[in-house]
Amino acid sequence: MTAHDPAHAFVPYPPVPVVNASTGPLSGLCFAAKDLFDVAGYPTGGGNPVVLALSGTKTRTAPTVQKLLDAGARFVGKTVTDELAFSMNGNNAHFGAPLNGAAPDRITGGSSSGSAAAVSSGLCDFALGTDTGGSVRAPANHCGLYGLRPTHGRVSLEGAMDLAPSLDTCGWFARDVQTFARVADVLLGDDAAPLPPRVRLLLPTDVWALLDPTVVGALQGATQQVTDLLGPSQPANAVLESFDTMYWNFRYVQGREAWMTDRPLIERYAPPLGPGVAERFAWSRDVTDGQVASARAFRDRYRAHLAALLGRDGVLLLPTMPDIAPLRTAPESSLEDYRNRAIQMLCIAGLSGFPQLSMPLARRDGAPLGLSLLGPAGSDRSLTALAERIATKE
C-alpha cells in the first residue's frame, strides 16, 4: 500500500510485495484495485468489517489483476469500497469517505470510491473498479476521470466479490485518455463487434430532458466538441415504456441478486450496515418472485430495443449523471434522491449490458461533469478509440 494517502483512498493493510513483470505494455504505470478483488497476500474486505474478519489472507490473485501485473503495471494497494458495493455515494460507515481529488468539497461517488479518489488525487495512474448500477460511471463523473462500464462479461470478475452477477462488470479509471487506452488494450483486446470508421451519433432526447437546463448548458461545449468531430447527431429515444418502468425493473433484478449474494452473511452474522445500505438490503429482501420474473423479461425486451436502435454503427451521446457531485455535507436523504435520479440514466447500460464510457469533458461550478458514449455490445475498444479522437480533436 502507498504510505502517502492524503485522499484516504486506500485500505490500510500492511504492505505485501506483489510481483509484476519488469517489462510490458503497462510498464512504468502503477495501479490500485478496489477491495473486492483478491490479491495474494491481502485479505478482501468488501467494505465491511465482518467480511474482512472472515476473509483470511488470499493465496491467489484475481485474473484481471494478474493480467495487469503481467503487463508490467505495479500494484500499490487496495482501495476503499462502499459497503458490499451496494451504494453510489462513496461514504462508508466503517472505513470513511475518500476525498475527491478534483472537487474536495464534493463526494467521490461510489461504490468504487477509493479507486476514483486515488486516481483523481494522483496517487496512482489507474485503478480497477466495478460497476453494477453505476459504480464506475458515477465516480468518473464526479472526479473528472475516464471510466468504463464494459460490455457485461467482457472483463473477468473471477476472484472478485459479487453484488448482482448478471449486472456486475469490471471497469477502470484514468486521468488521461492515453493511459486509459493502454489499459484498454490489455484488458479488452480487440472488439468482437468493432464500430465502423464513421459512426451514427444518436442524441437520446428523452435522457437529456431529465437534466436541469443549467446542466445542459454546462455540457453544451463538450457536446459540440463531439459533434464537430464525429458529425451531427440524430435525435433518438433510448427509453422503453418509461423511465419509471426501467428504474424499477433494474432495481428488482439488482435487489434480488444482491440479497441472494449477501443473504448468508446478513442472516448468519447480522453485520452492522451503514445508512442507505441497510435500507437497500431490507428492501431487496422483500422483492417478490413475480417482480423478478417480470423484470428479467423486461430486460430481455429492453436489450433487443437498444440493440435495434444502435445496430452495428450507432453510438448514444448522453450525460453520465444528472449533475456534478453533491457536496460532502449533503444529508443522506438528498444523496438518496440524487442516486435514484441517476439510476434512471445509468440503467440504460445496466439493463442492456452494453458498454458506456464516461469522459471528463465539462465542468459546472468548478466541479467535473461527464459526457458518455454508449455503444453496441462488444464495441468497448472502439468507444475508447473514439474517446482518444475526441480528446485529441483528431
N, C-alpha and C positions, 0 to 999 in steps of 0.2 A: 504494500500500500504506500502511496505517496505520503511522505511525512508532512508536507506542507499542504494543508487543506483549508484555506480560508473560507471556502464555499460550503463546508460541512457536507460535501458530496459523497465522501467515502465512508463505508462501514469500518470502524477502527479495529479491524482484525490484525493480529500480529503478522508482520510481513513474512511471506514464504517465497523462496525463489521459484519462478516459473520460467522454464526454459523456452526460448524462441530461436528460430533459425537465424543464423548470422547474416544471411542474405535472402533476398526475395523481393517481390513487388511492393511489399509494405515496409521494407527495411527503412529505418530512420523514424518511423512513426510509433507512438505509444498509445495504448488504448486501455479503457476500463470496461467492465462488464456489470450489468445490473445484477443485484444479488438474488436472482432467480436461476442463474447459470452455474452449474457445477464447475469448479476449478480445483484440480487436485492439490491437496494441502490446506484447503479452506473449507469451512462449513458453508452451507447455503441457508440463509436465514429467512428469505422471503418477506422481510419487513415485519416479522412477528417474533417476539421473544420465545414463545413456546416452540415454534418451528425451528428456531435457532438452537434451542436446548435439545431438541430431538435429532438434529441433523447429523451430528458427528462430523469428523473430517472426511471430506470426499477423497476418493482414491483415483477417480477418473475425471478427466476434463471434457466438458460438453464438446461435441464435434465441431460446432461452429466456432467456438473459442479456439479450439485446436487448429482449425483451418487458418485463423488469423496469425497464430503463433508460427505455424509452418511457413506462412508468407513473409515472416520477418518482423512482424509487429511485436512490440514489447509490452507486456502486461504490467499495469501499475496499480491495480486494485479493484475491489468490488464496490459498487455504488449503492447508495440508499434507494430503496423502492418503497412506494406506497404500500401499505399493509396488504399482503396477499395479492398485490397488484390490482386490487378492486377499488380504485379511486382515480381521479383525474386532476387532483389539486396539488399534490406534492407536499402535503402535510402528513407526516407520520407521527401518531401519538406517542410512539415508543422511541423513535430514532431521530425525531426532529424534522425540520423543513430545510432542505438545502437552499442555498442562495442562488438567485437568478443572476448570472454574470452580466447579462445585457440590460437588466432593469431591476436593481437590487431591492427596490421597494415593492416589487410585484412577485407573485407566486411563480414557481418554475413550471407548474403543471405536472401531472403525473400520468401513469404511475412510474414512468422512467425518470423520476425527478433528479436523482443523483447523477445519472449519466448526462442529462442535459446541463445540470449545474457544472459538472466537471469540464465539459467541453466549452460551454459558454464562458467559463472563468479561466480558460487557458491551461487547465491542469492536465489535460491530455489532448491528443489530436483528434481522436474519435472515440465513440463509446457505443456499446451494444445496449439496446433496449428491447422491450416487447410492446406490441400494440394489439389489444383486443378490441377496445372501444374507442381508442384514440390516444393511447399511452405513449406513442412516439410523436404523433402529429401535434397534439396539444403542447407538449414541451418544446417542440421545434418552433411552433408559432410564438410561444411566449418568450423563448430565449434567443431568438434570432439565429436559428440553425437550419441547415438542410437536414431533413428527416424523412425516411421512407417507411411506409407500411407496405411490404411487398405483397405480391400475389400469394394468397393463402397456400402454405405448404412449400413455397419456393426456397426458403432458407430454413434449415433444420432447427427444430426446437428440442431435439433429443438431448437429454441431460439438463433440461430446464424445467422449473416448476410450472405446472399448468394453472390456468384460471378457467377458461372456457375453450376446450381444444378445437372445436370446429370454427372458432373465431380468432384464436391466438396466432400471432405472427411474430417473427424476429426481424427487427429493423435496427437502424443505427443513426447516429448524429455526427455531423462535422460542421466546422465553422465556414469552410470554403468548399466550393464545388469540386476543385481538383482533388482534394483529399477524399471527399465523398465518392468520387468516381473511381479512385484507386481501390477503395474498399468494395465498391460495387463489382469491379472486375473479379475480385477474389470470391466474394460471397454469391454473386449471381451467375457469373459466366455469361454465355451467350443466351439471348432470348429464344424461347420456343416459338414466340409469335411476335417477331420484331415489327415495329411500326415502319411504314414506307418513308422515303425521304421527305415527302410533303404530307403532313397530317391534316386532318379535317378538325379544326378547332371549334369546340362547342361551348357556348356560354349558357349554363343552366339557369335560366331567368328565375325559375321557382326558388332555387337556393339563394341567389343573390337578393331576392325580395325579402329574405329573412333579416337582412342586415339593416342596421340604423344608417341613415343617409351619411352621417359623418364617417362611418367605416367604409362605405362605398367610395366616398371621396378620397379617403386615405389610400385606397387600393387602386385608384384610377391611373396613376402614373405607372405602376407596376403592370397593370392590365394592358396599358398602351405599349409598354416595352415588349410584352409578349406578342401582341398582335402585329406590331411593326416587324417583328422577326419572322413569325410563323404564318402571317396572313390574317385577314379579317375573320372574326368568329361568327358562327351561326347560332341563333337562339335555339334552345332545346329545353325539354322538360325531363329532368332526371328522376323526379318523384313518381312513384306508382301509388295510385289511390290518394294518399295524403301523407303529410309529414307525421301526423299522429299515428297513422297505421304503421308506418315504417319504424317509428320510435318504439312503439310498444312491442312489435314483433321482434325487433332486435333485442329489446330488454328481456323478453320472455326466454329467448334462446340463451342469451348470456346468463341470465339469472339461474335457470335450471342447471346449466352446465357448471356454473360456479358453485352452486350448492352441492352438486354431486361430487365435485372435486374436493371441496373443503368440509363437507359434512362429517366425515370420520374424525377429523381434527376437532371441529367445533363441538360435536356431541360427546366425544370422549374426554377432552381436556378443558372445555369451556374457556378458551383463551380470552383474555381481555381484548376487546376490539375497539378501535378508536371511533370517534364521531364520524358519521356517514357510512363507514364500513360496516359497523354493527347493524345499522338500519337496512343497508342493502342486502346483507345476508338474511336478515329476518324477512324481508320482502321476498327474496329469492326462494326461501324455504316454502312459501305458500303458492308459488306458481303451479298451476294445475297441468295435468297431462293433456287436457284438451287445449289449453293455451299454447303449450309447447308444440303439439302436433299441427295446430293451425299456423303457428309462427314459422315452423320449418317448411310447410307447404308454401307460405307466402314468400319465404326466402328463395325457394326454387323459382317462383314466378318472377321475383324481382331480378334475380341473376339473369334470367332469359330476357327480361325487359331491357336491362342495361347492356347486355351483350348485343342485342339487336340495334340499340341506339348507337353504340360505338363502332360496330362492325370490326374491321381489322385496321382502320386508319383513324378512328375518332379519339379525340382527347378532350376531356372536360377541363375547363379552366374555372376554378371555383375558389372561394375563400376557404382557408384551412379551418378557421374558428370564427365565432361570432364577433370577436373583438380582440384587442390586446389583453394581456393577462390581468386578472383582477389584482387589486392591492393585497399585500400580505395581511393587512388589518381587516379585510372584509370578513363579515360574520359567516359562519357555516351555512346559514340559510341562503345567503347571497351566492356563495360558492356553489351550492347545490342547484340553484336556479340557473347559474351560468352553465354548469355541467349538463343539465337537461336540455338547454337550448343548443349546446354544442353537439350533443348526440344526434340531433335532427340532421345535422350536416355530416357528421362523422360516420353515421350508419350506412351511407351510400357505399363506401368501400367495405364496411363491415359485413353487410348483408350480401354483397356481390362476391366478395373475396378478391376484388380487383385491386391493382396497385395504385397507391396515391403518394405523391412526393410533394412535400411542403418546402417552399423556397422562401428565404428571408429577404423579400424584395421591397417591403414597405415599412413605414413607421407611423405611429399616431401618438401624440402627447409624449414624445420621446421614447416610446417603447416599441419593440418589434411587432410586426404584423405579417403573417404568412399568406402566400398565394400558392395554390396547389394545382398540380397536373394529375389527372386520374385517367388511366388508360385501360385497354382491354387486358384480360388475364394473360400473363406471360410477356408483357411489354415493359417490364421493370427497367431493364438496362437501356431500352430506347428512351424511356422517360428521363433517365439520368443524362443521356446524351442531349436531350432537348434542354434540360436544366443547364448543362455546360454551355450550350449555344446561347441561351438567354443571358447567362451571367457574363459571358464574354462578348455578347452582342455581335455574334458572327453567324 
